[in-house]
Amino acid sequence: MKNIIFLLALLGTIELSAQYAVIHEFDYTNGSSINAFTDGALLSDGTYLYGTGGGGTNGAGVIFKIKPDGTNYTVIHNFDGVNGEGPNAHLTTDGIYLFGTTYSCLSGNGGGVIFKIKLDGTNFTVIHYFDGVNGYETLGGVVTDGTYLYGMTLGGTAGIIYKIKPDGTGFSVIFDFDLTSGYIGSGTLLLDGTYLYGTTSLGGANDFGVIFKIKPDGTSFTKLYDFDGINGNHPMGSLITDGVYLYGMTQVGGTNDNGVIFKIKPDGTSFSKVLDFDLGAGSPIQSLLLDGTFLYGTNNAFNGWGAVFKVKPDGTNYTFIHQFNWVDGLCPCTTLISDGTYLYGTTNQGGGVNDSGVIFKLVQNTAGIEEINSTGEISVFPNPTAESITIEFFKETDEEKYIIFDQYGRKLLEGCVTESKTTLKLPFGSGIYYLKIRDEVMKVMVER
């Protein structure tokens, strides 16, 4: 049986169904998937998928890129321990550089690093070494507002929030958690232009974790919610937003003590559970993806092998859209991303040959994302674009709110369209973004 699987692997992409395909099997020497307790996710620039993994030449982890069809897999950087070890969170890009973090490091007191590297793999630079005093052991990636990168680490009393400029200058701790405000920041921060939003896995009034917001200058820290167990315990991954609610997941807690999907408004009101996971539904892993119609995620259902699920934001229509079987991967361990047609992700184990995990793609099979509004009342062009898009309304009296998200559901721009034709500048790097207006979500490609 393994000989047959190996032959299929040599031939290229393993087509396991009409909807699911393994596009790459990790082999440790050239990278292996990362464990399920990190906040990793693939990143797309419209041409390549980028990601981080374990293994590699030095066993300290890698940065890789691969085309969505499974070709041109390339390790663009091998960590050596001194320049970081254990890249453990999804990457962020400004269109020129990728930015990321490692969990540890053999130098700088071993506290991990923040790094940058060009998309072609050149100019790798460590822009900050965590030394224990200013943080250590990062558990999430960084987010940028164009001037600073923001992130969280362990360290201080109960963890910190920091900011740093992309060239490595201007590092400062903007908030030091104190157990009451939260303990151990979970995932990557969400930025809406005014506040940073995030969760801690522990701490707060009940020591079950909190949801918080804080301004980028470190002021106005506010706890939005203290988890109490029945409504969730130990939030994990990152928050996402649809412009009205923040959505996230907890690893345990809820009615069945198997984790929940929750939503809450950015002002801290209207907290509710979207879904209580049960033993049949598995426990959630990592963060959610929102396409305007469904929330997508992964869990450890089916005896721990894992599954991909979707559910509507009101908690209805919970469905498994793929069940893993070891040959096609085992334990999906990172947040999903979408190009509007396919979902992409990785598994921690499985793959049939090397048991080091896989990169997969899965037909999204939903009408939630369309490039042009099906009603014909709204058009968006040019698409792809280099710098700006024009939104045109055929009803001149319309005034509509728009929101632009990245692949992780992070809100990047919002405003109102009041004219029949409005041009918006997009200060983003190359990649896939989503424009939500009225009840439609349209994919926008930026190519610089």
C-alpha positions as CSV (number, residue, x, y, z in Angstrom):
1,M,0.0,0.0,0.0
2,K,2.8,2.4,0.9
3,N,4.5,1.7,-2.4
4,I,1.4,2.8,-4.2
5,I,1.1,6.0,-2.1
6,F,4.8,6.7,-2.7
7,L,4.4,6.3,-6.5
8,L,1.5,8.8,-6.4
9,A,3.6,11.2,-4.5
10,L,6.3,11.0,-7.1
11,L,3.8,11.8,-9.8
12,G,2.9,15.1,-8.1
13,T,-0.3,16.2,-6.4
14,I,-2.2,13.4,-4.8
15,E,-5.9,13.8,-5.9
16,L,-7.8,12.1,-3.1
17,S,-11.2,13.3,-4.1
18,A,-12.8,15.7,-6.5
19,Q,-12.7,18.4,-3.8
20,Y,-9.6,17.6,-1.8
21,A,-5.9,17.4,-2.8
22,V,-2.6,17.1,-1.1
23,I,-0.3,19.5,-2.9
24,H,2.8,18.8,-0.9
25,E,4.1,16.2,1.6
26,F,6.7,17.4,4.1
27,D,9.8,15.2,4.6
28,Y,11.5,16.9,7.6
29,T,14.7,17.6,5.8
30,N,12.9,20.1,3.6
31,G,10.6,21.2,6.3
32,S,7.9,19.6,8.4
33,S,4.6,20.9,9.6
34,I,4.4,22.7,13.0
35,N,2.6,21.6,16.1
36,A,-1.0,22.3,16.8
37,F,-0.4,24.8,19.6
38,T,1.1,27.5,17.3
39,D,-0.8,30.2,15.4
40,G,0.5,29.3,12.0
41,A,-1.2,29.8,8.7
42,L,-0.2,30.0,5.0
43,L,0.0,33.4,3.4
44,S,-0.7,34.1,-0.3
45,D,0.7,36.9,-2.5
46,G,-1.5,35.8,-5.4
47,T,1.3,33.7,-6.9
48,Y,2.8,31.7,-4.1
49,L,1.8,30.4,-0.8
50,Y,4.3,31.1,2.0
51,G,4.6,29.4,5.3
52,T,6.8,28.2,8.1
53,G,7.6,24.8,9.4
54,G,9.8,22.6,11.6
55,G,12.7,20.5,10.5
56,G,15.0,21.7,7.7
57,T,18.7,21.4,7.3
58,N,19.5,22.4,10.8
59,G,16.4,21.0,12.5
60,A,15.5,24.5,13.7
61,G,12.7,25.2,11.2
62,V,12.2,26.7,7.7
63,I,10.4,29.3,5.7
64,F,9.0,27.9,2.4
65,K,7.0,28.9,-0.6
66,I,4.9,26.8,-3.0
67,K,2.5,27.5,-5.9
68,P,-1.2,26.7,-5.2
69,D,-1.0,23.9,-7.7
70,G,1.7,22.2,-5.7
71,T,4.7,23.0,-7.9
72,N,7.8,25.0,-7.1
73,Y,8.1,24.1,-3.5
74,T,11.2,25.9,-2.2
75,V,12.7,26.4,1.2
76,I,13.7,30.1,1.2
77,H,15.3,30.0,4.6
78,N,16.7,27.4,7.0
79,F,16.9,28.6,10.6
80,D,20.1,27.7,12.4
81,G,19.2,28.3,16.0
82,V,21.3,31.4,16.4
83,N,19.0,33.4,14.0
84,G,15.9,31.8,15.6
85,E,14.5,28.4,16.2
86,G,10.9,27.2,15.9
87,P,9.1,29.6,13.6
88,N,5.6,29.2,15.1
89,A,3.2,31.8,13.7
90,H,1.8,33.0,10.4
91,L,3.7,35.5,8.4
92,T,2.8,39.1,7.6
93,T,3.9,40.9,4.5
94,D,4.2,44.5,3.3
95,G,4.6,43.4,-0.3
96,I,8.4,43.4,-0.1
97,Y,9.3,41.6,3.1
98,L,7.8,38.8,5.0
99,F,7.7,39.3,8.8
100,G,7.5,36.6,11.4
101,T,8.6,35.3,14.8
102,T,10.3,32.3,16.3
103,Y,9.5,30.6,19.6
104,S,13.1,30.5,20.8
105,C,16.7,31.2,19.9
106,L,20.2,30.0,20.8
107,S,21.5,33.6,21.2
108,G,20.1,36.7,23.0
109,N,19.1,34.7,26.1
110,G,17.1,32.3,24.1
111,G,13.9,34.3,24.0
112,G,13.0,34.1,20.3
113,V,13.3,36.6,17.5
114,I,11.3,38.9,15.2
115,F,12.7,38.5,11.6
116,K,12.1,39.8,8.1
117,I,13.0,38.3,4.7
118,K,12.3,39.2,1.1
119,L,9.7,37.2,-0.8
120,D,12.5,35.7,-2.9
121,G,14.4,34.5,0.2
122,T,17.1,37.1,0.2
123,N,17.9,39.7,2.9
124,F,17.0,37.6,5.9
125,T,17.4,39.8,9.0
126,V,16.7,39.4,12.7
127,I,15.2,42.8,13.7
128,H,14.8,41.9,17.4
129,Y,16.1,39.4,19.9
130,F,13.8,38.8,22.9
131,D,15.9,38.6,26.1
132,G,13.5,37.6,28.8
133,V,13.2,41.1,30.2
134,N,11.5,42.5,27.1
135,G,9.5,39.3,26.4
136,Y,10.3,35.7,25.4
137,E,8.8,32.7,23.7
138,T,6.4,34.2,21.2
139,L,3.2,32.3,20.6
140,G,1.8,34.4,17.8
141,G,2.8,36.5,14.8
142,V,2.9,40.2,14.1
143,V,0.4,42.6,12.5
144,T,1.3,45.9,11.0
145,D,-0.4,49.3,10.6
146,G,2.2,50.4,8.1
147,T,4.4,52.1,10.6
148,Y,4.8,49.5,13.4
149,L,4.6,45.8,13.9
150,Y,2.6,44.7,16.9
151,G,2.7,41.3,18.7
152,M,2.6,39.5,22.1
153,T,5.0,37.3,23.9
154,L,5.4,35.7,27.3
155,G,7.5,37.6,29.8
156,G,7.0,40.4,32.3
157,T,4.5,39.5,35.0
158,A,2.0,37.6,32.7
159,G,3.0,38.4,29.2
160,I,3.4,41.6,27.1
161,I,2.2,43.5,24.1
162,Y,5.0,45.1,22.1
163,K,5.5,47.3,19.0
164,I,8.5,47.7,16.8
165,K,9.3,49.4,13.5
166,P,10.0,47.1,10.5
167,D,13.7,48.2,10.5
168,G,14.1,47.0,14.1
169,T,14.1,50.4,15.7
170,G,11.5,51.8,18.2
171,F,10.9,48.6,20.1
172,S,8.8,49.2,23.2
173,V,6.5,47.3,25.5
174,I,3.1,49.0,25.3
175,F,1.3,46.8,27.9
176,D,2.4,44.4,30.6
177,F,-0.3,41.9,31.6
178,D,-0.8,41.4,35.4
179,L,-3.0,38.2,35.7
180,T,-6.1,40.2,36.4
181,S,-5.9,41.7,32.9
182,G,-4.9,38.4,31.4
183,Y,-2.1,35.9,31.2
184,I,-0.4,34.5,28.1
185,G,-1.5,36.3,24.9
186,S,-3.1,33.9,22.5
187,G,-2.6,34.2,18.7
188,T,-1.9,37.2,16.6
189,L,-3.5,40.6,17.3
190,L,-6.3,42.0,15.2
191,L,-6.1,45.6,14.1
192,D,-9.1,47.7,13.0
193,G,-7.4,51.0,12.6
194,T,-8.2,52.3,16.0
195,Y,-7.8,49.3,18.4
196,L,-5.8,46.2,18.7
197,Y,-7.9,43.2,19.8
198,G,-6.8,39.9,21.2
199,T,-7.2,37.2,23.8
200,T,-5.3,35.6,26.6
201,S,-5.5,31.9,27.2
202,L,-5.5,32.3,31.0
203,G,-5.9,35.0,33.6
204,G,-8.8,37.4,34.2
205,A,-11.5,37.3,36.8
206,N,-11.9,33.5,36.6
207,D,-8.4,32.5,35.3
208,F,-10.1,31.2,32.1
209,G,-8.8,33.9,29.8
210,V,-10.1,37.2,28.5
211,I,-10.9,39.2,25.4
212,F,-9.3,42.6,25.3
213,K,-8.7,45.7,23.2
214,I,-6.0,48.4,23.5
215,K,-4.9,51.4,21.4
216,P,-1.6,51.0,19.5
217,D,0.0,53.6,21.7
218,G,-0.7,51.4,24.8
219,T,-3.6,53.4,26.2
220,S,-7.2,52.5,26.8
221,F,-6.7,48.9,27.6
222,T,-10.1,47.4,28.2
223,K,-11.2,43.9,29.1
224,L,-14.2,43.1,26.8
225,Y,-15.0,39.7,28.4
226,D,-13.9,37.4,31.2
227,F,-14.5,33.7,30.2
228,D,-16.3,31.8,32.9
229,G,-16.1,28.2,31.7
230,I,-19.7,27.6,30.7
231,N,-19.2,30.2,27.9
232,G,-15.7,28.9,27.0
233,N,-12.4,28.4,28.6
234,H,-8.9,28.9,27.3
235,P,-9.4,30.9,24.1
236,M,-6.9,30.0,21.3
237,G,-5.8,31.4,18.0
238,S,-6.7,34.9,16.7
239,L,-9.9,36.9,16.5
240,I,-11.4,37.8,13.2
241,T,-14.2,40.3,12.4
242,D,-17.0,40.8,9.9
243,G,-17.2,44.5,10.7
244,V,-19.9,44.0,13.3
245,Y,-18.8,41.2,15.5
246,L,-15.5,39.7,16.6
247,Y,-15.3,35.9,16.3
248,G,-13.0,33.4,18.0
249,M,-12.8,29.9,19.6
250,T,-11.9,28.4,22.9
251,Q,-10.2,25.1,23.3
252,V,-12.3,23.8,26.2
253,G,-15.3,25.0,28.2
254,G,-18.8,25.4,27.0
255,T,-21.8,23.2,27.6
256,N,-19.9,20.0,26.7
257,D,-16.4,21.2,27.9
258,N,-15.2,20.7,24.4
259,G,-14.7,24.3,23.3
260,V,-16.9,26.9,21.7
261,I,-17.2,29.4,18.9
262,F,-18.1,32.8,20.2
263,K,-18.9,36.2,19.0
264,I,-18.8,39.6,20.7
265,K,-19.1,43.2,19.6
266,P,-16.0,45.4,19.7
267,D,-17.4,47.4,22.5
268,G,-17.8,44.3,24.7
269,T,-21.5,43.9,24.4
270,S,-23.6,41.1,22.9
271,F,-21.3,38.2,23.8
272,S,-22.9,34.9,22.7
273,K,-21.9,31.3,21.8
274,V,-22.2,30.5,18.1
275,L,-21.6,26.8,18.6
276,D,-20.9,24.4,21.5
277,F,-18.5,21.6,20.2
278,D,-19.3,18.1,21.5
279,L,-17.4,14.9,21.3
280,G,-18.7,14.1,17.8
281,A,-17.8,17.6,16.6
282,G,-14.3,17.5,18.0
283,S,-12.4,20.3,19.8
284,P,-11.4,23.3,17.8
285,I,-7.9,24.0,16.6
286,Q,-6.5,27.5,15.9
287,S,-8.4,30.4,14.3
288,L,-11.5,30.8,12.1
289,L,-11.8,32.0,8.5
290,L,-14.8,34.0,7.4
291,D,-15.9,34.4,3.7
292,G,-19.0,36.4,4.3
293,T,-21.4,33.4,4.4
294,F,-19.6,30.8,6.5
295,L,-17.1,30.5,9.2
296,Y,-14.5,27.8,8.4
297,G,-12.2,26.0,10.9
298,T,-10.5,22.8,11.8
299,N,-10.9,20.4,14.8
300,N,-9.7,17.1,16.1
301,A,-12.9,15.2,15.3
302,F,-12.9,11.5,14.3
303,N,-10.7,10.0,16.9
304,G,-8.2,12.9,16.8
305,W,-7.5,12.6,13.0
306,G,-9.2,15.9,12.4
307,A,-11.7,17.5,10.1
308,V,-12.5,20.8,8.3
309,F,-15.8,22.3,9.2
310,K,-18.0,25.2,8.2
311,V,-20.8,26.9,10.1
312,K,-22.9,30.0,9.6
313,P,-22.2,33.0,11.9
314,D,-25.6,32.4,13.6
315,G,-24.6,28.9,14.5
316,T,-26.7,27.0,11.9
317,N,-25.6,24.7,9.2
318,Y,-22.6,23.1,11.0
319,T,-21.1,20.7,8.5
320,F,-17.9,18.7,8.1
321,I,-16.5,19.4,4.6
322,H,-13.5,17.1,4.9
323,Q,-12.5,14.3,7.2
324,F,-8.8,13.4,7.4
325,N,-7.6,9.7,7.1
326,W,-3.9,9.7,7.7
327,V,-3.1,9.1,4.0
328,D,-4.3,12.6,3.2
329,G,-3.1,14.2,6.4
330,L,-3.6,13.9,10.2
331,C,-4.3,16.7,12.7
332,P,-5.0,19.9,10.8
333,C,-2.9,22.3,12.8
334,T,-3.0,25.8,11.2
335,T,-5.6,28.4,10.3
336,L,-7.2,28.1,6.9
337,I,-6.9,30.7,4.1
338,S,-8.9,31.1,1.0
339,D,-8.4,32.3,-2.6
340,G,-12.2,32.3,-3.2
341,T,-12.2,28.9,-4.8
342,Y,-10.0,26.8,-2.6
343,L,-9.2,26.6,1.1
344,Y,-5.6,26.0,1.9
345,G,-4.0,24.6,5.1
346,T,-1.5,22.2,6.6
347,T,-1.7,19.1,8.8
348,N,0.7,18.3,11.7
349,Q,1.1,14.6,10.8
350,G,0.2,12.1,8.2
351,G,0.6,12.1,4.5
352,G,1.2,8.4,3.9
353,V,4.9,8.5,3.1
354,N,6.8,10.6,5.6
355,D,4.2,11.2,8.3
356,S,5.5,14.7,8.6
357,G,2.3,16.5,7.6
358,V,1.0,17.9,4.3
359,I,-0.1,21.1,2.6
360,F,-3.6,20.6,1.2
361,K,-6.3,22.5,-0.7
362,L,-10.0,21.9,-0.5
363,V,-12.8,23.2,-2.7
364,Q,-14.6,25.9,-0.7
365,N,-17.9,25.0,-2.3
366,T,-19.8,28.1,-1.2
367,A,-21.2,31.1,-3.0
368,G,-20.0,33.4,-0.3
369,I,-17.2,35.0,-2.4
370,E,-17.7,36.4,-5.9
371,E,-15.6,38.7,-7.9
372,I,-18.5,40.7,-9.1
373,N,-21.8,41.3,-7.3
374,S,-24.4,39.0,-8.8
375,T,-27.2,41.6,-8.6
376,G,-25.4,43.8,-11.1
377,E,-25.8,46.9,-8.9
378,I,-22.2,47.1,-7.9
379,S,-19.0,46.6,-9.9
380,V,-15.4,46.7,-8.7
381,F,-12.5,47.3,-11.1
382,P,-9.7,46.9,-12.1
383,N,-9.3,43.5,-10.5
384,P,-6.4,42.6,-10.3
385,T,-5.1,46.0,-9.4
386,A,-1.7,47.6,-8.5
387,E,-2.8,50.5,-6.3
388,S,-6.5,51.2,-6.3
389,I,-10.0,50.0,-7.1
390,T,-13.1,51.8,-8.2
391,I,-16.4,50.9,-6.8
392,E,-19.3,51.9,-9.1
393,F,-23.0,52.0,-8.1
394,F,-25.6,52.0,-10.7
395,K,-28.1,53.5,-8.2
396,E,-26.8,57.0,-7.5
397,T,-28.8,57.4,-4.3
398,D,-27.1,54.5,-2.6
399,E,-24.9,55.1,0.4
400,E,-23.2,51.9,1.5
401,K,-20.5,50.9,4.1
402,Y,-17.6,49.0,2.8
403,I,-15.0,46.9,4.7
404,I,-11.8,45.4,3.3
405,F,-10.3,42.3,5.1
406,D,-7.2,40.3,4.6
407,Q,-7.1,36.5,4.4
408,Y,-7.3,36.1,8.1
409,G,-10.4,38.2,8.6
410,R,-8.5,41.2,9.9
411,K,-10.2,44.5,9.0
412,L,-7.8,46.8,7.1
413,L,-10.0,49.6,5.7
414,E,-13.6,50.7,6.2
415,G,-15.7,53.7,5.1
416,C,-18.8,54.7,3.1
417,V,-19.4,55.0,-0.6
418,T,-21.7,58.0,-1.3
419,E,-21.0,58.7,-4.9
420,S,-21.9,56.6,-7.9
421,K,-18.2,56.0,-8.5
422,T,-15.6,56.0,-5.8
423,T,-11.9,55.2,-6.1
424,L,-10.1,53.7,-3.1
425,K,-6.3,53.5,-2.7
426,L,-5.2,50.1,-1.3
427,P,-2.0,50.6,0.8
428,F,-1.4,46.8,0.9
429,G,1.3,44.5,-0.4
430,S,0.6,41.9,-3.1
431,G,-2.0,39.4,-2.1
432,I,-5.6,38.4,-1.9
433,Y,-8.1,40.6,0.0
434,Y,-11.9,40.7,0.4
435,L,-14.2,43.7,-0.1
436,K,-17.5,43.4,1.8
437,I,-20.3,45.8,0.7
438,R,-24.0,45.2,1.3
439,D,-24.4,41.5,1.6
440,E,-21.7,40.7,-1.0
441,V,-18.1,39.8,-0.5
442,M,-15.8,40.1,-3.5
443,K,-12.2,38.9,-3.9
444,V,-9.7,41.7,-4.8
445,M,-6.3,40.8,-6.1
446,V,-3.4,43.3,-5.5
447,E,-0.4,42.7,-7.7
448,R,2.6,45.1,-7.3
